[in-house]
Amino acid sequence: MNIIFDGRRHGFGNNGGSRTIIKCAEVLNRLGHKCYVVGRDNFTWFKHEPTINKIPKNVDAIIAVSAGDSLSLAKAKASIKAWYIRAHEIWWYNEAQLAEYYRDKRFINIVNSSNLKNKLKSLGADSTVIYQGIDFDWWEDRKLRRNDIIKIGALYSSQPRKRWKDFIKLANILGTDKYEYVAMGGSKLNTKFKFISKFIHNANVEQLNDLYNSCHIWFAPTELEGLHNVPMEAALCGCLIVCGDEPMNGMIYDYAFPDSTAMVYERKNIDHAAELIKNPNWNLIENMQKRLRDNIRTREDNMKKLVKYLENL
């Protein structure tokens, strides 16, 4: 198939969503399809096939990668028009507008998580779940953890939905006698956060492996996600995942299950999160890793599923 990932509205930058699309395109091309990524290219985390500026002719499927890009689908010239919804983007459009776009019958909705499928259903729209998959060869448990202190990691972002403030609350509750705190992110860390012992800005895969492998616990308080990549990566590197039970956090319906694969605290109750961390269940790490391998599966598995789905429309 000739497939386009259309990101012309917002382009591609140093963030997990852009990385997902670029990697998916690489896999589709490796599988023998022709896949182009269209849109402004500001992605520098790793070398990749450059994006293009215009949609070429003779395209089988055009897949919008954001709410803004979905607006151009009605006029697109392709037999298949789809929107790969990877977040409920209320930072770009209000919920009423998004609901209207979701219900547009001129294109199909593909979502990357069960929580997004549930959200669209609540707004009167159909969708099909196809995960972006995991690059399992990127992540490994290198057994680098110290035994004298529990290290907790988190994603830093200035976006309120990432809930960095909950990590600050957690550190204030637990203190620094028995715990150490590290972080990574695409935003530069504010120097006022003195409790962070190490921060990596725009980390490459090798740096991420080392950071995840230094942590015993990965704290994921985020909300309004699709399928949240970072905790999956940390789990594969040997971290115990601690997250909230927000229904839109990109974990709770797909791989982070209470007392099964993750330690899950009551919504925004950071005192509860701290109590769980004080009594960690390390056995959940192996359960989580098995869940990711058996159910989320590889990026190749999921791109094969995507093509099969498109071909059967």
C-alpha positions as CSV (number, residue, x, y, z in Angstrom):
1,M,0.0,0.0,0.0
2,N,0.9,3.6,-0.5
3,I,0.3,5.3,2.9
4,I,0.6,8.9,4.1
5,F,0.9,10.0,7.7
6,D,-0.3,13.6,7.4
7,G,1.1,16.0,10.0
8,R,1.1,19.3,8.1
9,R,-0.9,21.2,10.7
10,H,1.5,21.0,13.6
11,G,4.5,19.2,12.1
12,F,6.9,16.9,13.9
13,G,9.2,17.8,16.8
14,N,11.0,16.3,19.7
15,N,8.2,14.5,21.5
16,G,6.9,11.0,21.9
17,G,4.0,11.4,19.5
18,S,6.3,12.4,16.6
19,R,8.7,9.6,17.4
20,T,5.8,7.2,17.2
21,I,4.8,8.3,13.7
22,I,8.3,8.3,12.3
23,K,9.0,4.8,13.7
24,C,5.7,3.5,12.4
25,A,6.6,4.8,8.9
26,E,10.0,3.2,9.1
27,V,8.4,-0.2,9.9
28,L,5.8,0.1,7.2
29,N,8.5,0.8,4.6
30,R,10.5,-2.1,5.9
31,L,7.5,-4.4,5.5
32,G,7.4,-3.5,1.8
33,H,4.9,-0.7,1.7
34,K,5.5,2.9,0.6
35,C,4.9,5.2,3.6
36,Y,5.6,9.0,3.7
37,V,5.5,11.3,6.6
38,V,4.2,14.7,5.5
39,G,4.8,17.9,7.5
40,R,7.4,20.2,9.0
41,D,10.4,18.2,10.3
42,N,11.9,19.5,13.6
43,F,12.6,16.0,15.0
44,T,16.2,15.5,16.0
45,W,16.2,12.6,18.5
46,F,17.6,10.1,15.9
47,K,18.4,10.0,12.2
48,H,15.4,9.3,10.0
49,E,14.1,9.5,6.5
50,P,13.3,13.2,6.0
51,T,9.6,14.2,5.9
52,I,8.1,15.7,2.8
53,N,6.0,18.9,2.4
54,K,3.3,17.8,-0.1
55,I,1.1,14.7,-0.4
56,P,2.2,12.8,-3.5
57,K,-0.2,11.4,-6.1
58,N,-1.5,7.8,-6.2
59,V,-2.0,7.4,-2.5
60,D,-4.1,4.5,-1.1
61,A,-4.5,5.8,2.4
62,I,-4.1,9.2,4.1
63,I,-3.9,9.0,7.9
64,A,-4.2,12.3,9.8
65,V,-2.0,12.3,13.0
66,S,-3.7,15.1,14.9
67,A,-7.1,16.8,15.3
68,G,-5.9,19.7,13.2
69,D,-4.8,17.4,10.4
70,S,-8.1,15.6,10.4
71,L,-9.8,18.8,9.1
72,S,-8.0,18.3,5.7
73,L,-9.2,14.7,5.3
74,A,-12.6,15.7,3.7
75,K,-10.7,17.2,0.7
76,A,-8.0,14.6,0.5
77,K,-7.7,12.4,-2.6
78,A,-7.4,8.9,-1.4
79,S,-9.6,5.9,-1.4
80,I,-9.1,5.5,2.4
81,K,-9.1,8.4,4.8
82,A,-8.4,7.8,8.5
83,W,-7.5,9.7,11.6
84,Y,-5.0,8.0,14.0
85,I,-6.2,9.5,17.3
86,R,-3.4,9.2,19.9
87,A,-4.7,11.7,22.4
88,H,-7.9,13.6,23.2
89,E,-6.5,16.9,22.1
90,I,-8.5,19.4,24.2
91,W,-5.5,21.7,24.3
92,W,-6.2,22.4,20.6
93,Y,-10.0,22.2,20.4
94,N,-12.8,22.1,23.0
95,E,-14.6,18.8,23.6
96,A,-17.7,19.8,21.6
97,Q,-15.5,20.5,18.5
98,L,-13.6,17.2,19.0
99,A,-16.8,15.3,19.3
100,E,-18.0,16.8,16.0
101,Y,-14.8,15.7,14.3
102,Y,-14.9,12.2,15.8
103,R,-18.4,11.7,14.4
104,D,-17.5,12.9,10.9
105,K,-18.4,9.9,8.6
106,R,-16.1,11.0,5.8
107,F,-13.2,9.3,7.5
108,I,-12.6,6.5,9.9
109,N,-11.2,6.7,13.5
110,I,-8.3,4.6,14.6
111,V,-7.2,5.0,18.2
112,N,-4.1,3.8,20.0
113,S,-5.6,2.9,23.3
114,S,-8.7,1.5,25.0
115,N,-9.3,4.6,27.0
116,L,-9.6,6.6,23.8
117,K,-12.0,4.1,22.3
118,N,-14.1,4.5,25.5
119,K,-13.9,8.3,25.2
120,L,-15.0,8.3,21.6
121,K,-17.9,5.9,22.4
122,S,-19.1,8.3,25.1
123,L,-19.2,11.1,22.5
124,G,-21.1,9.0,20.0
125,A,-18.2,7.9,17.7
126,D,-16.9,4.5,16.6
127,S,-13.3,3.6,16.5
128,T,-10.8,0.7,16.2
129,V,-7.9,0.2,18.6
130,I,-4.5,-0.4,16.9
131,Y,-1.5,0.1,19.2
132,Q,1.6,1.8,17.9
133,G,3.6,-1.1,19.3
134,I,6.9,-1.2,21.2
135,D,10.5,-1.3,19.9
136,F,11.5,-4.1,22.3
137,D,15.0,-4.2,21.0
138,W,15.5,-0.7,22.4
139,W,14.9,-1.4,26.0
140,E,16.7,-3.8,28.4
141,D,17.2,-4.3,32.1
142,R,20.9,-3.7,32.7
143,K,20.8,-4.3,36.5
144,L,22.3,-1.0,37.3
145,R,20.3,-0.2,40.5
146,R,21.9,0.7,43.8
147,N,20.8,-1.1,46.9
148,D,21.3,1.7,49.4
149,I,18.5,4.0,48.2
150,I,15.3,3.8,46.3
151,K,15.4,6.0,43.1
152,I,12.2,7.3,41.6
153,G,11.9,8.6,38.1
154,A,9.3,10.7,36.3
155,L,8.7,12.6,33.1
156,Y,9.2,16.3,33.3
157,S,7.0,18.6,31.3
158,S,5.6,22.1,31.7
159,Q,2.2,20.8,30.3
160,P,-0.3,20.7,33.2
161,R,-1.7,17.4,31.9
162,K,1.6,15.7,32.7
163,R,1.1,16.6,36.4
164,W,4.7,17.3,37.3
165,K,3.3,19.0,40.4
166,D,2.3,15.6,41.7
167,F,5.9,14.4,41.6
168,I,6.9,17.5,43.7
169,K,4.1,16.5,46.2
170,L,5.4,13.0,46.3
171,A,9.0,14.1,47.0
172,N,7.8,16.4,49.7
173,I,5.9,13.5,51.4
174,L,8.6,10.8,51.0
175,G,11.6,13.1,51.6
176,T,15.2,12.5,50.6
177,D,16.6,10.2,53.4
178,K,15.5,7.0,51.8
179,Y,14.6,8.2,48.3
180,E,16.3,9.9,45.3
181,Y,14.5,11.6,42.4
182,V,15.5,11.8,38.7
183,A,13.7,12.9,35.6
184,M,13.9,13.4,31.9
185,G,11.9,15.3,29.3
186,G,11.7,17.5,26.2
187,S,11.3,20.6,28.2
188,K,14.3,22.1,30.0
189,L,14.1,21.6,33.8
190,N,13.4,24.7,35.9
191,T,16.3,25.2,38.2
192,K,14.1,25.7,41.2
193,F,13.5,22.0,41.4
194,K,16.4,21.2,43.8
195,F,15.1,17.8,44.8
196,I,16.0,16.4,41.3
197,S,19.5,14.7,41.5
198,K,19.7,14.1,37.7
199,F,17.8,15.4,34.7
200,I,18.3,14.5,31.0
201,H,16.9,16.9,28.4
202,N,16.0,15.3,25.0
203,A,17.6,12.0,26.0
204,N,18.6,9.6,23.3
205,V,17.8,5.9,23.6
206,E,21.1,5.0,25.3
207,Q,20.6,7.8,27.9
208,L,17.1,6.7,28.5
209,N,18.1,3.1,29.1
210,D,20.7,4.2,31.6
211,L,18.2,6.5,33.4
212,Y,15.4,4.0,33.5
213,N,17.9,1.3,34.7
214,S,19.0,3.5,37.6
215,C,15.4,3.8,38.9
216,H,13.6,1.3,41.0
217,I,10.2,3.0,40.5
218,W,8.8,5.0,37.7
219,F,6.1,7.5,38.8
220,A,3.5,8.3,36.1
221,P,0.8,10.7,37.3
222,T,-0.2,11.9,33.8
223,E,-3.7,12.4,32.4
224,L,-5.1,12.9,28.9
225,E,-2.9,10.5,27.1
226,G,-3.3,7.9,24.3
227,L,-1.2,4.9,24.9
228,H,1.5,6.3,27.2
229,N,4.9,5.2,26.0
230,V,7.2,6.3,28.8
231,P,6.0,3.8,31.6
232,M,6.2,1.0,29.1
233,E,9.8,1.8,28.3
234,A,10.7,2.1,32.0
235,A,8.9,-1.2,32.8
236,L,10.9,-3.0,30.2
237,C,14.1,-1.6,31.8
238,G,13.0,-3.1,35.2
239,C,11.1,-0.3,36.9
240,L,8.0,-0.8,39.0
241,I,5.3,1.4,37.6
242,V,3.2,3.6,40.0
243,C,0.4,5.5,38.4
244,G,-3.0,7.0,39.1
245,D,-6.4,5.5,38.2
246,E,-7.4,8.4,35.9
247,P,-9.4,6.8,33.0
248,M,-7.6,8.9,30.4
249,N,-4.0,8.3,31.6
250,G,-3.0,6.0,28.7
251,M,-2.2,3.1,31.0
252,I,-5.1,1.9,33.2
253,Y,-7.2,0.1,30.5
254,D,-4.3,-1.4,28.5
255,Y,-1.4,-2.4,30.6
256,A,-1.4,-0.9,34.2
257,F,-3.8,-3.0,36.2
258,P,-4.0,-2.6,40.0
259,D,-2.2,-5.4,42.0
260,S,-1.6,-7.2,38.7
261,T,1.0,-5.3,36.7
262,A,1.3,-1.9,38.5
263,M,0.7,-0.1,41.8
264,V,-2.3,2.1,41.1
265,Y,-3.2,4.9,43.5
266,E,-6.6,6.7,43.9
267,R,-7.0,9.6,41.5
268,K,-4.7,12.5,42.4
269,N,-4.3,11.1,45.9
270,I,-0.5,11.5,46.3
271,D,-0.6,10.4,49.9
272,H,-1.9,7.1,48.7
273,A,0.8,6.9,46.0
274,A,3.5,7.5,48.8
275,E,2.0,4.7,50.9
276,L,2.2,2.3,47.9
277,I,5.8,3.3,47.3
278,K,6.7,2.6,50.9
279,N,5.4,-0.9,50.5
280,P,6.4,-1.8,46.9
281,N,5.4,-5.1,45.2
282,W,8.5,-5.8,43.1
283,N,6.8,-9.0,41.7
284,L,4.6,-6.8,39.5
285,I,7.6,-5.8,37.3
286,E,7.8,-9.2,35.6
287,N,3.9,-9.3,35.2
288,M,4.1,-5.9,33.5
289,Q,6.8,-7.0,31.1
290,K,4.8,-10.1,30.2
291,R,1.7,-8.0,29.6
292,L,3.6,-5.6,27.3
293,R,5.1,-8.5,25.2
294,D,1.9,-10.5,25.0
295,N,-0.7,-7.8,24.5
296,I,0.8,-4.5,23.3
297,R,3.3,-6.4,21.2
298,T,5.9,-5.1,18.7
299,R,5.6,-2.2,16.4
300,E,5.9,-4.6,13.4
301,D,2.9,-6.7,14.7
302,N,0.8,-3.6,15.0
303,M,1.7,-2.1,11.6
304,K,0.8,-5.4,10.0
305,K,-2.5,-5.1,11.8
306,L,-2.9,-1.6,10.6
307,V,-2.3,-2.6,6.9
308,K,-4.7,-5.6,7.2
309,Y,-7.4,-3.3,8.7
310,L,-7.0,-0.7,5.9
311,E,-7.0,-3.4,3.2
312,N,-10.3,-4.8,4.5
313,L,-12.1,-1.5,4.5
